[in-house]
Amino acid sequence: MTALDEHISQPGRNDLVKQVREKIDALGIDYVYYQFISVTGRIVGKGIPSDHWERTARNGFQLVYGATANLYTDRHNNYIGYGAESSELVGIPDPETFVQLPWDKRVARVFCTCFRNREESEDPGGLLASDCRGNFRRMHQDFEQEHGMHLRSGMEPEMMWLKRGENGLPDGGYTKPNCYHIDQFEALRPIFLRVIEYARAMGLDMVQGDHEDAPGQLELNFEFDDALRTCDRLTTYRQICAQVARENDIIACFMPKPFMGVSASGCHQNLSLWRGGKDEINILGHKTLPGMEGAYAHRKGGENLFMPDPAVDAKKPGPVGLQCIGGVVEHLPALTAIGCSTVNSYRRLWDTGFWAPVYSDWGYQNRTCGLRVSAPGRFEYRAVDSAVNPYLMSSAVLASFSDGIKNNMDPGEPESRNIYEAIEQGKKVKKLPLTLGEALDRLSEDDVIKDNALPEEMYRVFMHYKRNEWETFLATVTHWDLETYWDCLP
C-alpha cells in the first residue's frame, strides 16, 4: 500500500467520513473549503460542493505541487519549488477537522493532508514533503513514539487592525498605541467581539485579550492544547480575522513591523512536554456542535515533564525541561530563520527598547532573553513573530527538543540580569541573526534542523522561497534609498 492508501484506510476513518456527512445534512452545508498550508503559512486549496464529500474523502482533489509554495515565481521568473512540468498533488481531507464557517453557514472547511500523485513514476502516492502540516503531524507522532512525550503549546497572536486608505493600502492604526488601555480596547470592541464569536463557533476556547502598545494592536489568546491543534487554531484565527476585516472594511495586518518606534507583533510560543492525558470535548456553549468533535477537543491531564522538582529547586524546570531549553539555545540561530521568516521581521530586532529578543539565552521573567520560564511547567519561546508558519516553527522546536534530550544538553544557569548589562560585565552569549540572509545562512549550517524539521524537498522549497525574498529585497530601491541618496552629490 502507498502512504496515501494507508492514510485513507486508517482504523475509524470511514466512521468519521460518515459523521461528516451527517453534519453536512444536519447543518445544511452546500460547499466545503478543502485547505492546506503553504510554506509561508497561507491557506490554500479548493472549494467543492458538499454533494461530493464521500468521493473527495476517498479520492481527494488535485492541485499543482507549486501550490505549497503559493505558486510563486522568483525574481528570475522560475516557479519556486516546482516547475510547470511537475505533477499535481493529491489532497485528502482529515474529517476530524470539519467545521462550519459561522459567517456563512452554507460553507464548511476541512484541513487536508497532501500526497504525491498516484501516477508518479517515483514514489506514487507517497508523502509530499512540502506539506508542512502533514510533516509536523508525522514528526510529532515519531517524537511521541521515541520519547514517550507529546508537545503542548499555546500561542500569543499579536496583530494590528489598520485603517484602509482610499488606495486600499494601510492608512495608520485603528487606535492609538496605548498599551493595556481599556479605552483603546473599547474602540475595537465591535472587532474583537466578532472575532471571539466566530472563534468560539469554530472551536477556539478564547481566554483573554488586551490592547498592546502599537496602533490598533490586539492580542486575543486561546487555550493551549496538543501542538497540532494549536497550529490549526492559529491558522483558523487568522482566517477569522481576515473575514472580520472584510466585514468592517479595515485591514487585519499580520506583518511583524508596519511601524517603527512602537512594538512589533510577536507570536510567542508557550511550550511544555507531557505524558498521558486524554481529550475532553469543550462545546463552548453550543447546544449542538457545528462541526466534528475533534475541532472542539482539548487534551487535558497527564504529567507535565517541565514542572520543577521541589526537592531540588522549586523554580528551575525539571531535567527534561532543562534539556529542551538546552536544545533550543543550541539551535536558536537556525530557528530564527523560521520564527522570523521575513525581511520585515528583522525591523523588530533592530528597533531597540521594545523587548524583542536578540540573544540566545534563558531566564525566568527576563524578557531580554530569547527564552523565559514564564510560569512553572512551561517556557516561552520569544524569537518568533506574527508572520510565522506555526507548523514549521513547531517542527523546528520539536527537533531542538529531541536533540537536547538525546544529548543531555545543559542550558547553563538562568540569567537574572538585563542581558545587555550582563554582556557589558563580560558575559559571553550568542547573538541572533539580525537579517533574513544571515538567518538563512545559520539554518543552512544546522543539519539537525534541516534534516528533521525541513525534510527532503521542504528545505529546498523553503530556502528557494526565502533566498529569493532576501535577494529581491537587496535588488530593490526603497523609499529610504531615495530619501538618503537622491541629492548626495555633488
Steps between C-alpha positions, in 0.01 A plus 500: 500500500613855432513762775181646348325162517608452860371846590149449364489147650574608857281323759192707578538740207198363312284566807628860513419546131143382568474737799602791275218408261261513794634847590467617139136393487409628848669839456394559139856523365511563124873558447828392658841668502768230479803682632866446580787730598771638272865549592428859613193406705238601245175303479466346154284228347175446311127542552274206412120459534408286799319249275843359419619456859530121500680486166741777599563339839599180318675629186602851602543797268795601283695825500846584365793424732597866477192595703707406808722798404206731416557428127750784524780590259845620600669812365625298201141397417556139605226333702614445858540138600331337202493585130208494260605148399440366851209276587195580716469421868207309648328669796317262735266657758547430872134459605560573871577864406167565323331821627224728373598861423297723733495796258333292227341186637459351155878449493737281704875449508716191546880475526672260259814289481693514173650207307692445180293420197386140457645490148851621588780276367688532831330448835139523372257591776791578731512765769544850357792643696405861419175455696601678822191396697529135398871506583443636849230247582735215401794652688288540811386137477863385458613716794229355723593147398872559562483699824161410646403867520289740298520874443234738624518864400324829537553791263466875557386641164563874499381683189384848399168632377573778250288756318460448128591806291334612179761308300425183696833512684548543877436850633612475863370303794136482599592610854782681683805306624400493868587166659229335716283811466138392536382802303703384200380143553144634509551679168559159346210332684288433187807339345617278783151390601432380147838324489421327830152403383635337185794342684281332760271372225802332337640340816741759643466537876573873530646581843620864507596802295646849520608802300877495448734796450481558124224665294196272477693212657301224671600173656212255543605171658347155479558197724815293453470144371667221307743679266337399170160627613663824618655551156164433335332746736753775427436445129125513566541815710675675211225389261242645739686831531513532122123449482427754775723749318297450181178560690630829644702625201822513701826303485596207724878535488733213596808682370748495790612865489284744302611795717837589650516659845230274643491130578482239228255210494643184650353153530668359810479122539435356848631144501493189720542123462247258652434132559145368496181701519187461291275704274207684653232663288449866581177596325534872588127540561388333176176304526613297201852512359528678161781266405681182600591436864871504415484873433361563850725260696778598739757262645477518878679338792815292496851567630677825409871414455602867525380542859769574762602236753436675836755275670770637268392853406149638535551735204729332247338269238551127542772307311297458180411869496864601543611265222239651268609854587856389430396369159321820407790721617736285291290532184354847550696665214354252249154516660502875444469448124169323563362709786606830339438400142465830312724794416269716710543269802843645567367856539361355825846395615668828400247739657653515850307552822198283419596170669570311178746216576838513327711268718503120532457464875230416754364632827185510709294817459783651295372644172848592380570128435392291203326256736337556835330274750178697520329265749577164664465221246556691178738735329441775248686502169524867401695518172187459290265755344152533358591382148619159622395174338404321825542149356860565391574673830358213704695248291823692562434531874429127520827420320686721751326331794589156368865596455512649849351187658714250309823692569412614855566863411564737788368856446709639786362708783208737438591863439338736750679814384402721210683318221652822365646584841621142540689522170663825612611311810671235285231238434554306177179428315404434138314777321212408275530567126393856426403463133304237313806424289715432805227285656475289184877449513473375858219265398707361212774408752270318745447141388277414797238758402541452124470123504232462767278810480528562124530153346579431136353761264351704787846647561553562128164674459540708817852614413410577137207712615686683775832549316300653218319726747832620644667548162198684360518739795871558440425572133225753581528879522300605806358830619789513747750477212338795326476712814862432593681513167306696241701818566816350653726667235656731397 
